């Protein structure tokens, strides 16, 4: 039997009550519970922010110079107010070593669990914290930590981690509700029960699919045989470093390495009058230009002309450049983003980051659809809206091909470093999109489809942010990132059947992501 007395119901047993005796009993009834409650502590939850620094010192998502202090203050305040049954201990960590030091310190004053907030993409903190065996809630600060969050979460799911639950939502209320799942542990539940509670909560708070009916979108497809023939007749130029020479074909498409020096020389040799004319056109056609000088427009136009010259020289139809490595290393002197934008609008292929897998995927899409571009993205998942957001600083504004309609676009700096010039394309909504990625080693093509529903204007992370509502199992979308990487390639149209036919012709396999 328990007798609950004062101070939020601290317990005193019948045996202790009777043993107190006589007049001392009355004093004991009043004093003992207060003493017990005075020393009893709320369960401690450590919040760990995985990031480079409070004020971001270098280019990365969300952007250089980003001040995380107000964001962390808001999280700390809301959790303290909304989850008052716990004591929260905020901490920062940049990687595994600091995470291990946190675990060592917590041996002196144990915690009930951890909240790990992924604030920058690739800081490996949660993996070390998960080894504690304590319940861990892993959360994404969207458009900031999303790449690592998706890749690391998929790894936990694949390993069937018994102590790591996750939340991926743009709503702070969803984070708060997930943190409240630590009540399961306070009431004696296991870490596995905590993980199950977070999964149930995520399912309950993710909206049901909306109207997934899409606008009519008719287009002509190339036959599978002709598509394979044209792919083999094309060529991808991969500009990663100063190496040059032939490379292995990918998805049946020939590939050649080109040195930074060759591209830079072509940029320097570009016709200045032609570059000025292109810059004039961008100034007239862009819905807005923010933070980008006229000089930068002209150097970007010269890079576009330089890439076209290199494509012509090598008889190629696709080019992919290690843009960040080249720019930061001083090997190239203009971002190729606007040039990629122009190439994709023309039915050629301009692809980011020397990602040859995604470039080959783009070649296949454009060839199969006779001109429709794909665009590479770093996707972000948002359970609050049941959306996947395809984010990147390059996108066409002719989503239906060179002869199709245009959509508005803005010219802004490259998001991560606030330098150069890049594109925010306000892509059409209401249409079905198909998203793909290839894995040559396994001869697999990953595929999911989504209805384009919005363009997110958030200033964090990459400029173009097409929002899609996926067809199929939204939760399944969390599971493949560790096996496929972060990039995906999105194009307009129902490409599921023709891509299946192409895979069959190549002897490859389709893997459905939803």
C-alpha positions as CSV (number, residue, x, y, z in Angstrom):
1,X,0.0,0.0,0.0
2,X,1.2,3.5,-0.8
3,X,0.1,6.6,1.0
4,X,0.6,9.7,-1.2
5,X,1.3,12.8,0.8
6,X,1.9,16.4,-0.4
7,X,4.5,17.6,-3.0
8,X,3.2,16.1,-6.1
9,X,2.3,12.8,-4.5
10,X,5.7,11.6,-3.2
11,X,5.1,8.1,-1.7
12,X,5.4,7.0,1.9
13,X,4.8,3.3,2.6
14,X,2.4,2.0,5.3
15,X,5.4,0.4,7.1
16,X,7.3,3.7,7.2
17,X,4.2,5.4,8.5
18,X,3.6,3.0,11.4
19,X,7.3,3.0,12.3
20,X,7.4,6.8,12.7
21,X,5.4,6.4,15.9
22,X,3.6,8.8,18.4
23,X,4.1,12.5,18.1
24,X,7.1,12.0,15.8
25,X,4.7,10.5,13.3
26,X,3.0,13.8,12.7
27,X,6.3,15.6,12.1
28,X,7.4,12.8,9.9
29,X,4.3,13.0,7.8
30,X,5.0,16.6,7.1
31,X,8.7,16.7,6.9
32,X,9.9,13.4,5.3
33,X,8.0,13.8,2.0
34,X,9.3,17.4,1.6
35,X,12.9,16.2,2.1
36,X,12.5,13.4,-0.4
37,X,11.0,15.8,-3.0
38,X,13.7,18.3,-2.4
39,X,16.4,15.9,-3.5
40,X,14.4,14.1,-6.2
41,X,15.4,15.4,-9.6
42,X,13.5,15.4,-12.8
43,X,14.8,12.9,-15.4
44,X,17.6,14.6,-17.3
45,X,17.5,14.7,-21.1
46,X,20.6,15.9,-22.8
47,X,20.1,17.9,-26.1
48,X,23.1,17.7,-28.4
49,X,23.4,20.0,-31.3
50,X,25.6,18.5,-34.0
51,X,27.1,21.4,-35.9
52,X,30.4,23.1,-36.9
53,X,30.0,26.1,-34.6
54,X,27.4,28.4,-33.2
55,X,28.0,30.8,-36.1
56,X,28.8,28.8,-39.2
57,X,32.4,29.5,-40.2
58,X,32.4,27.9,-43.7
59,X,30.3,27.1,-46.7
60,X,27.8,24.3,-46.0
61,X,24.1,24.0,-45.5
62,X,22.3,26.2,-44.3
63,X,24.9,28.8,-45.4
64,X,28.1,30.4,-44.3
65,X,27.7,32.9,-41.4
66,X,24.4,31.3,-40.3
67,X,23.8,32.1,-36.6
68,X,22.4,29.0,-34.9
69,X,22.1,30.7,-31.4
70,X,18.5,32.0,-31.9
71,X,17.5,28.6,-33.3
72,X,19.0,26.7,-30.4
73,X,17.5,29.2,-27.9
74,X,14.1,28.6,-29.3
75,X,14.4,24.8,-29.2
76,X,15.7,25.0,-25.6
77,X,12.9,27.3,-24.4
78,X,10.1,25.5,-26.1
79,X,11.2,22.1,-24.8
80,X,11.6,23.4,-21.3
81,X,8.1,24.9,-21.3
82,X,6.3,22.2,-23.1
83,X,8.1,19.2,-21.5
84,X,8.3,20.5,-18.0
85,X,8.6,17.0,-16.5
86,X,12.2,16.8,-17.7
87,X,15.4,18.7,-17.1
88,X,17.1,19.5,-20.3
89,X,20.9,19.9,-20.6
90,X,21.9,21.6,-23.9
91,X,25.3,20.8,-25.4
92,X,27.1,21.1,-28.7
93,X,29.3,18.6,-30.5
94,X,31.2,18.7,-33.8
95,X,31.9,15.0,-34.2
96,X,32.6,11.6,-32.6
97,X,35.4,12.7,-30.2
98,X,33.3,15.4,-28.6
99,X,30.3,13.0,-28.5
100,X,32.4,10.4,-26.7
101,X,33.5,13.0,-24.1
102,X,29.8,13.8,-23.5
103,X,29.1,10.1,-22.8
104,X,32.0,9.9,-20.4
105,X,30.8,13.0,-18.5
106,X,27.3,11.6,-18.3
107,X,28.5,8.6,-16.3
108,X,28.9,10.9,-13.3
109,X,25.4,12.3,-13.5
110,X,23.4,9.9,-15.7
111,X,20.8,11.0,-18.2
112,X,17.5,9.3,-19.1
113,X,18.1,9.9,-22.8
114,X,19.3,12.1,-25.6
115,X,18.0,14.4,-28.2
116,X,20.4,14.8,-31.1
117,X,19.7,17.7,-33.4
118,X,21.4,17.5,-36.8
119,X,22.2,21.2,-37.5
120,X,24.9,20.7,-40.2
121,X,24.8,17.8,-42.7
122,X,27.7,15.6,-42.0
123,X,28.7,16.0,-38.3
124,X,28.9,12.4,-37.1
125,X,27.6,12.7,-33.5
126,X,24.4,10.6,-33.3
127,X,26.3,7.4,-34.1
128,X,28.5,7.7,-31.0
129,X,25.5,8.7,-28.8
130,X,23.5,5.7,-30.0
131,X,26.2,3.4,-28.5
132,X,25.0,4.6,-25.0
133,X,22.1,2.2,-25.2
134,X,19.9,5.1,-23.8
135,X,16.9,6.2,-25.8
136,X,17.9,8.7,-28.5
137,X,15.6,11.0,-30.4
138,X,17.3,12.0,-33.7
139,X,15.9,15.2,-35.3
140,X,16.6,17.2,-38.5
141,X,17.0,20.9,-38.5
142,X,15.6,21.1,-42.1
143,X,17.5,22.8,-44.9
144,X,20.6,22.6,-42.6
145,X,21.3,19.0,-41.4
146,X,19.1,17.1,-43.8
147,X,21.7,15.3,-45.8
148,X,23.4,13.6,-42.9
149,X,20.0,13.1,-41.2
150,X,18.6,11.1,-44.1
151,X,21.7,9.0,-44.7
152,X,22.3,8.3,-41.0
153,X,18.6,7.6,-40.2
154,X,18.4,5.1,-43.1
155,X,21.5,3.3,-41.6
156,X,19.7,3.1,-38.2
157,X,16.6,1.8,-39.8
158,X,18.6,-0.8,-41.8
159,X,20.3,-1.9,-38.6
160,X,17.0,-2.0,-36.8
161,X,18.4,0.1,-34.0
162,X,16.6,-0.6,-30.8
163,X,17.2,2.8,-29.2
164,X,17.1,5.5,-31.9
165,X,13.8,7.1,-32.9
166,X,13.5,10.1,-35.3
167,X,11.5,13.1,-36.2
168,X,11.7,15.0,-39.6
169,X,9.2,17.8,-39.5
170,X,9.0,21.5,-40.1
171,X,6.7,21.9,-37.2
172,X,8.3,22.5,-33.8
173,X,5.2,21.0,-32.2
174,X,6.1,17.6,-33.8
175,X,9.5,17.8,-32.1
176,X,8.0,18.6,-28.8
177,X,5.5,15.7,-29.1
178,X,8.4,13.4,-30.0
179,X,10.4,14.5,-27.0
180,X,7.3,13.8,-24.8
181,X,7.7,10.1,-25.8
182,X,10.5,10.0,-23.2
183,X,7.6,9.6,-20.8
184,X,7.6,5.9,-21.9
185,X,11.0,5.5,-20.4
186,X,10.2,7.4,-17.2
187,X,7.3,5.0,-16.7
188,X,9.6,2.0,-16.9
189,X,9.5,1.3,-20.7
190,X,12.5,0.1,-22.7
191,X,14.4,2.1,-25.3
192,X,12.7,-0.1,-27.9
193,X,9.3,1.0,-26.5
194,X,10.4,4.6,-26.8
195,X,11.4,4.1,-30.5
196,X,8.1,2.4,-31.2
197,X,6.3,5.3,-29.6
198,X,8.1,7.9,-31.8
199,X,7.2,5.8,-34.9
200,X,3.5,5.7,-33.9
201,X,3.5,9.4,-33.2
202,X,5.1,10.2,-36.6
203,X,2.5,8.1,-38.3
204,X,-0.3,9.8,-36.5
205,X,1.0,13.3,-37.2
206,X,1.8,12.8,-40.8
207,X,-1.2,13.9,-42.9
208,X,-3.0,11.5,-45.1
209,X,-2.3,11.8,-48.8
210,X,-4.1,14.7,-50.4
211,X,-5.5,14.9,-53.9
212,X,-2.8,13.2,-56.0
213,X,-4.6,13.7,-59.3
214,X,-2.3,15.5,-61.7
215,X,-2.7,17.9,-64.7
216,X,-2.6,16.4,-68.1
217,X,0.9,16.1,-69.5
218,X,1.4,14.5,-72.8
219,X,4.8,14.1,-74.5
220,X,6.5,11.9,-77.0
221,X,8.8,9.2,-76.0
222,X,11.7,7.7,-77.9
223,X,11.5,4.0,-78.4
224,X,13.6,2.0,-76.0
225,X,15.9,0.8,-78.8
226,X,16.5,4.3,-80.1
227,X,17.0,5.6,-76.6
228,X,19.8,3.0,-75.9
229,X,21.4,3.7,-79.3
230,X,21.5,7.5,-78.7
231,X,22.8,7.1,-75.2
232,X,25.7,5.1,-76.6
233,X,26.3,7.7,-79.2
234,X,26.5,10.5,-76.6
235,X,29.2,11.3,-74.2
236,X,29.6,12.6,-70.6
237,X,32.5,14.9,-69.8
238,X,33.5,14.6,-66.1
239,X,35.6,17.5,-64.8
240,X,36.7,16.5,-61.3
241,X,40.4,17.6,-61.1
242,X,43.3,18.1,-63.4
243,X,43.2,14.5,-64.8
244,X,42.2,13.9,-68.4
245,X,41.5,10.9,-70.5
246,X,39.0,8.1,-71.2
247,X,36.8,6.7,-68.4
248,X,34.5,3.7,-68.1
249,X,31.0,4.0,-69.7
250,X,28.1,4.5,-67.3
251,X,24.6,3.3,-68.1
252,X,25.9,2.5,-71.6
253,X,27.0,6.1,-72.1
254,X,30.6,6.8,-72.9
255,X,32.5,9.0,-70.4
256,X,35.7,11.1,-70.7
257,X,37.6,13.0,-68.0
258,X,38.5,16.6,-68.8
259,X,40.9,18.7,-66.7
260,X,39.9,21.9,-64.9
261,X,42.6,23.7,-66.9
262,X,40.9,23.0,-70.2
263,X,37.5,24.3,-68.9
264,X,39.2,27.4,-67.5
265,X,41.0,28.1,-70.7
266,X,37.7,27.9,-72.6
267,X,36.1,30.3,-70.1
268,X,39.0,32.8,-70.6
269,X,38.6,32.5,-74.4
270,X,34.9,33.0,-74.5
271,X,33.7,35.9,-76.7
272,X,33.1,38.9,-74.4
273,X,30.4,40.4,-76.6
274,X,28.5,37.2,-76.6
275,X,28.8,36.9,-72.8
276,X,27.5,40.4,-72.4
277,X,24.5,39.6,-74.6
278,X,23.7,36.6,-72.5
279,X,24.0,38.6,-69.3
280,X,21.6,41.2,-70.9
281,X,19.1,38.4,-71.6
282,X,19.3,37.1,-68.0
283,X,18.7,40.6,-66.7
284,X,15.6,40.9,-68.9
285,X,14.1,37.5,-68.3
286,X,14.9,36.8,-64.6
287,X,12.0,37.7,-62.2
288,X,14.6,39.2,-59.9
289,X,18.3,39.4,-59.3
290,X,19.5,39.6,-55.7
291,X,23.1,39.9,-54.5
292,X,24.6,39.2,-58.0
293,X,26.6,41.9,-59.8
294,X,26.7,42.6,-63.5
295,X,30.3,41.4,-63.6
296,X,29.3,38.1,-62.0
297,X,26.5,37.7,-64.6
298,X,29.1,38.2,-67.4
299,X,31.7,35.8,-65.9
300,X,28.9,33.2,-65.5
301,X,27.8,33.7,-69.1
302,X,31.5,33.2,-70.2
303,X,31.5,29.9,-68.2
304,X,28.4,28.8,-70.1
305,X,30.1,29.6,-73.4
306,X,33.2,27.9,-72.3
307,X,31.3,24.7,-71.4
308,X,29.6,24.7,-74.8
309,X,33.0,25.0,-76.5
310,X,34.4,22.1,-74.5
311,X,31.3,20.0,-75.3
312,X,31.7,20.7,-79.0
313,X,35.4,20.0,-78.9
314,X,34.8,16.5,-77.4
315,X,31.6,15.8,-79.4
316,X,29.7,15.4,-76.1
317,X,26.2,16.2,-74.9
318,X,26.7,16.2,-71.2
319,X,29.1,17.9,-68.8
320,X,29.4,17.6,-65.0
321,X,31.9,19.8,-63.0
322,X,33.3,19.6,-59.5
323,X,32.1,23.1,-59.1
324,X,32.9,23.7,-55.5
325,X,36.3,22.0,-55.6
326,X,37.2,23.9,-58.7
327,X,36.0,27.3,-57.5
328,X,37.5,27.1,-54.0
329,X,40.7,25.6,-55.3
330,X,41.2,28.5,-57.8
331,X,41.0,26.1,-60.8
332,X,37.9,27.8,-62.2
333,X,36.8,31.4,-61.7
334,X,33.0,31.4,-62.2
335,X,30.3,29.1,-60.9
336,X,28.8,27.0,-63.7
337,X,25.3,27.1,-62.2
338,X,23.7,29.5,-64.7
339,X,25.5,27.7,-67.5
340,X,24.0,24.3,-66.4
341,X,20.6,26.1,-66.3
342,X,21.0,27.2,-69.9
343,X,22.3,23.8,-71.1
344,X,19.4,21.9,-69.6
345,X,16.9,24.4,-71.1
346,X,18.5,23.6,-74.5
347,X,18.2,19.8,-74.3
348,X,21.8,19.3,-73.3
349,X,23.0,18.2,-69.9
350,X,24.8,20.3,-67.3
351,X,25.2,18.6,-64.0
352,X,26.5,19.6,-60.6
353,X,29.4,18.3,-58.4
354,X,30.9,15.9,-61.0
355,X,28.2,13.5,-60.0
356,X,28.5,11.1,-63.0
357,X,25.7,8.8,-61.7
358,X,23.2,11.6,-61.7
359,X,24.6,13.0,-65.0
360,X,24.0,9.6,-66.6
361,X,20.5,9.5,-65.1
362,X,19.8,13.0,-66.6
363,X,21.1,11.8,-70.0
364,X,18.8,8.9,-70.0
365,X,15.8,11.1,-69.1
366,X,16.5,13.7,-71.7
367,X,17.1,11.1,-74.4
368,X,14.0,9.1,-73.6
369,X,11.7,12.1,-73.4
370,X,13.3,13.8,-76.5
371,X,14.4,16.9,-74.6
372,X,12.9,17.0,-71.1
373,X,15.5,17.9,-68.5
374,X,16.0,16.3,-65.2
375,X,17.6,18.2,-62.3
376,X,19.8,17.0,-59.5
377,X,18.6,17.7,-56.0
378,X,19.5,17.2,-52.3
379,X,16.1,16.2,-51.0
380,X,14.6,17.1,-47.7
381,X,11.8,15.1,-46.0
382,X,9.0,16.9,-44.1
383,X,6.5,14.7,-42.3
384,X,4.4,17.7,-41.2
385,X,3.3,18.3,-44.8
386,X,3.9,14.7,-46.2
387,X,6.4,16.2,-48.7
388,X,9.7,15.6,-50.1
389,X,11.5,18.8,-51.2
390,X,14.0,18.7,-54.1
391,X,16.6,21.3,-53.2
392,X,19.5,22.5,-55.4
393,X,21.1,25.7,-56.7
394,X,20.6,24.6,-60.4
395,X,17.4,23.9,-62.2
396,X,16.0,24.6,-65.7
397,X,13.0,26.8,-66.2
398,X,11.8,24.8,-69.2
399,X,10.6,21.7,-67.4
400,X,8.8,20.4,-70.4
401,X,11.7,20.7,-72.8
402,X,13.3,23.3,-75.1
403,X,10.1,24.0,-77.0
404,X,7.8,24.0,-74.0
405,X,6.7,26.9,-71.8
406,X,9.0,28.7,-69.4
407,X,8.4,29.3,-65.7
408,X,9.7,32.2,-63.6
409,X,13.2,32.1,-62.2
410,X,15.3,34.2,-59.9
411,X,19.1,34.8,-60.0
412,X,20.7,34.7,-56.6
413,X,24.1,33.9,-55.1
414,X,25.1,30.2,-54.6
415,X,23.4,29.5,-51.3
416,X,26.1,27.8,-49.2
417,X,28.8,30.5,-49.6
418,X,26.7,33.5,-50.8
419,X,29.0,33.9,-53.8
420,X,28.7,33.6,-57.6
421,X,25.3,33.2,-59.3
422,X,22.7,30.5,-59.2
423,X,19.1,29.9,-59.9
424,X,15.8,29.6,-58.0
425,X,13.4,28.1,-60.5
426,X,9.7,28.4,-59.6
427,X,8.8,25.1,-61.2
428,X,5.3,24.2,-62.4
429,X,2.9,22.7,-59.8
430,X,0.1,20.2,-60.3
431,X,2.0,17.9,-62.5
432,X,3.4,14.3,-61.9
433,X,7.1,14.1,-61.5
434,X,9.4,11.0,-61.6
435,X,12.5,10.9,-59.5
436,X,15.4,8.5,-60.4
437,X,18.9,7.6,-59.4
438,X,21.2,4.8,-60.8
439,X,23.6,2.4,-59.1
440,X,25.9,0.9,-61.8
441,X,27.6,-1.5,-59.4
442,X,24.3,-3.2,-58.7
443,X,22.7,-2.4,-62.1
444,X,19.7,-0.8,-60.4
445,X,17.5,2.2,-61.0
446,X,15.8,3.8,-57.9
447,X,12.4,5.3,-58.7
448,X,9.7,7.2,-56.9
449,X,7.0,9.6,-58.1
450,X,5.4,12.7,-56.6
451,X,2.9,15.4,-57.5
452,X,4.6,18.8,-57.7
453,X,2.6,20.9,-55.2
454,X,4.7,24.0,-54.2
455,X,8.0,25.9,-54.4
456,X,9.5,26.5,-50.9
457,X,11.0,30.0,-50.6
458,X,13.1,29.3,-47.5
459,X,16.5,31.1,-47.6
460,X,18.3,28.3,-46.0
461,X,20.2,25.8,-48.2
462,X,19.9,25.5,-52.0
463,X,17.8,28.0,-53.9
464,X,15.4,25.9,-56.0
465,X,13.1,23.9,-53.7
466,X,10.3,22.0,-55.5
467,X,8.0,20.4,-53.1
468,X,6.4,17.1,-54.0
469,X,3.7,14.9,-52.4
470,X,4.9,11.3,-53.0
471,X,2.7,8.6,-54.4
472,X,2.9,5.5,-52.2
473,X,4.4,4.8,-48.9
474,X,5.8,8.1,-47.4
475,X,7.6,6.3,-44.5
476,X,9.5,4.0,-47.0
477,X,11.2,7.1,-48.3
478,X,13.3,7.3,-45.2
479,X,15.0,3.9,-45.8
480,X,17.3,4.0,-48.8
481,X,19.6,7.0,-48.4
482,X,22.5,5.1,-46.9
483,X,22.6,2.8,-49.9
484,X,22.0,5.3,-52.6
485,X,23.5,8.6,-51.4
486,X,21.7,11.9,-51.1
487,X,21.3,13.0,-54.7
488,X,18.2,12.3,-56.8
489,X,17.2,13.4,-60.3
490,X,13.7,14.7,-60.9
491,X,11.9,15.2,-64.2
492,X,8.3,16.1,-65.2
493,X,6.1,13.3,-66.5
494,X,5.0,9.8,-65.8
495,X,8.2,7.9,-66.7
496,X,7.7,4.8,-64.7
497,X,6.8,2.4,-67.6
498,X,9.4,3.7,-70.1
499,X,12.1,3.6,-67.5
500,X,11.1,0.0,-66.6
501,X,11.4,-0.8,-70.3
502,X,14.8,0.9,-70.5
503,X,16.0,-1.1,-67.5
504,X,14.8,-4.3,-69.1
505,X,16.7,-3.5,-72.3
506,X,19.9,-2.9,-70.3
507,X,19.5,-5.9,-68.0
508,X,19.0,-3.6,-65.0
509,X,16.5,-3.8,-62.1
510,X,14.0,-1.1,-60.9
511,X,13.9,-0.5,-57.2
512,X,10.8,1.4,-56.0
513,X,11.6,4.0,-53.3
514,X,7.9,4.3,-52.1
